[in-house]
Structure formats: C-alpha cells, structure tokens
C-alpha cells in the first residue's frame, strides 16, 4: 500500500518525465499507457517542416511530441511521426520504428502506428521522406 501511495504522490507532483533514451521512452509508454495520450501534433500531414534549419518539406505524416515525456537532448517532448495511414486520434498508437540524427544528438523521432502495425506502403513513405535528408538523418530503423 505504501508503494502505491508513493507512486500516486509522485504522479501528482511530476508534470513531466525526462527520459534519456528512446528505449526508456518506449518502456515508460508501455508502463503508463495514459501518458501515450498526451500528444500534441505540431505539424499535421500536408504542412511543411524544416529539420535543422534546412529546406521546408511537405510532411506525408502527422508530426508532433509527447507533452509530458521530455527528451533531454532538447528539453522538449519526445518527437513522434504517425504512420500515414494511422488515425492521429487513435488511443492505441504504439512505437514501430525510430529515426536518428546522423550527428547522434539524441533528438530522435519515434515512429508510431495504430496497434503497433505498419504497412509496407507506410514504411516506404516514411523511409522515402527521411532519405531526402540523408545528411541529417540515418536510415529508418524498424522494430
């Protein structure tokens, strides 16, 4: 009972959680499914976005961040990419891949898809997008 009380008190006082790796983020999301619902889509599908001050590119997917899971690489929410065919309002988006920066800065982008299932077509769309940015990002890693 004491452990439960301490966990509840920590939950009430801790607005955001700093997670130093994508593995820790995934573990946190798996253990705290409610945290996965705290998402903000900064750039919806069809909007443009530049990475590292580069060229603005049209996004073929929704892009955003978890509002209470902080990436210490930039002290902001961990970034995510929602697979193009997934519903951004889905309550069951799960990690299916990762895109890492070439320079290893840790500001990685986690790819999520409805029920943790991603089609080959969605993989191609996401890979093709990040392949345009080979000087910035490594090849997409699929789980």
C-alpha positions in Angstrom: 0.0 0.0 0.0 2.9 2.3 0.8 4.4 1.8 -2.7 1.1 2.6 -4.3 0.7 5.8 -2.3 4.3 6.9 -3.1 3.7 6.2 -6.8 0.4 8.2 -6.8 2.1 11.1 -4.9 4.9 11.1 -7.5 2.4 11.1 -10.3 0.5 14.1 -8.8 3.7 16.1 -8.3 5.6 15.2 -11.5 4.2 17.0 -14.5 6.7 15.8 -17.0 9.2 12.9 -17.1 12.7 13.2 -18.5 13.7 10.1 -20.5 17.2 9.8 -21.7 16.7 7.2 -24.5 14.1 6.1 -26.9 14.2 2.7 -25.2 13.3 4.3 -21.8 10.5 6.3 -23.6 9.0 3.1 -25.0 9.2 1.4 -21.6 7.6 4.4 -20.0 4.8 4.4 -22.5 4.2 0.7 -22.1 4.1 1.0 -18.3 2.0 4.2 -18.4 -0.5 3.9 -21.3 -2.2 7.1 -20.3 1.0 9.0 -21.0 0.7 8.0 -24.6 -2.5 10.0 -24.9 -0.6 13.2 -24.0 0.3 14.1 -27.6 0.5 17.3 -29.5 0.6 17.4 -33.2 2.8 20.4 -34.1 2.8 19.7 -37.9 -0.1 17.9 -39.4 0.1 15.8 -42.6 0.4 18.2 -45.6 2.0 21.0 -43.6 5.7 21.9 -44.2 8.6 21.5 -41.8 12.3 22.0 -41.9 14.8 19.9 -39.9 17.9 21.6 -38.6 17.1 24.8 -40.5 17.1 23.0 -43.8 14.6 23.2 -46.7 10.9 23.2 -45.8 9.4 19.8 -46.9 5.8 18.8 -47.1 5.0 16.1 -44.5 3.3 12.9 -45.6 2.5 12.1 -42.0 1.5 13.8 -38.8 4.4 15.0 -36.6 4.4 16.1 -33.0 5.6 15.4 -29.5 4.6 13.7 -26.2 3.9 16.7 -24.0 5.0 15.1 -20.7 7.8 12.8 -21.8 10.9 15.1 -22.1 13.9 14.3 -24.3 16.9 15.8 -22.5 18.6 16.3 -26.0 16.4 19.4 -26.4 14.5 19.6 -23.1 11.2 19.3 -25.1 8.8 16.5 -25.6 10.0 13.4 -27.4 9.1 13.7 -31.1 7.0 11.3 -33.0 5.9 10.5 -36.5 2.5 8.9 -37.0 2.3 6.4 -39.8 0.4 8.0 -42.8 -2.5 5.5 -42.7 -2.9 5.7 -38.9 -5.6 7.9 -37.2 -3.8 10.6 -35.2 -6.6 10.4 -32.6 -6.2 6.7 -32.1 -5.9 5.7 -28.5 -3.6 2.8 -29.4 -0.6 4.2 -31.3 2.5 2.2 -30.5 6.2 2.5 -31.5 7.2 0.7 -34.7 10.5 2.5 -35.6 13.0 5.2 -34.9 14.8 7.9 -37.0 18.1 9.1 -35.5 20.2 12.1 -36.4 23.5 11.4 -38.1 25.3 13.5 -35.5 23.9 11.4 -32.7 22.4 14.4 -30.9 19.7 12.2 -29.3 16.8 14.2 -30.6 15.4 11.0 -32.3 12.0 10.7 -33.9 9.9 7.7 -32.8 7.5 6.3 -35.4 4.1 5.2 -34.1 1.3 3.3 -35.7 -2.2 2.2 -34.8 -2.0 -1.1 -32.8 1.8 -1.2 -33.4 1.2 -2.4 -37.0 2.7 -0.6 -40.0 2.1 -1.4 -43.7 4.9 -1.7 -46.2 3.5 1.2 -48.0 3.7 3.4 -44.9 7.2 2.2 -44.3 8.1 3.3 -47.8 6.5 6.7 -47.5 8.4 7.4 -44.2 11.7 6.0 -45.5 11.5 7.9 -48.7 10.8 11.1 -46.8 13.8 10.8 -44.5 16.0 9.5 -47.4 15.7 13.1 -48.7 17.5 14.2 -45.6 20.5 11.7 -45.6 22.8 14.5 -44.5 20.7 14.9 -41.3 19.2 11.5 -40.6 20.3 7.9 -40.6 18.3 5.2 -42.2 15.0 4.5 -40.5 15.2 1.6 -38.1 12.0 -0.6 -37.9 11.3 -2.6 -34.7 
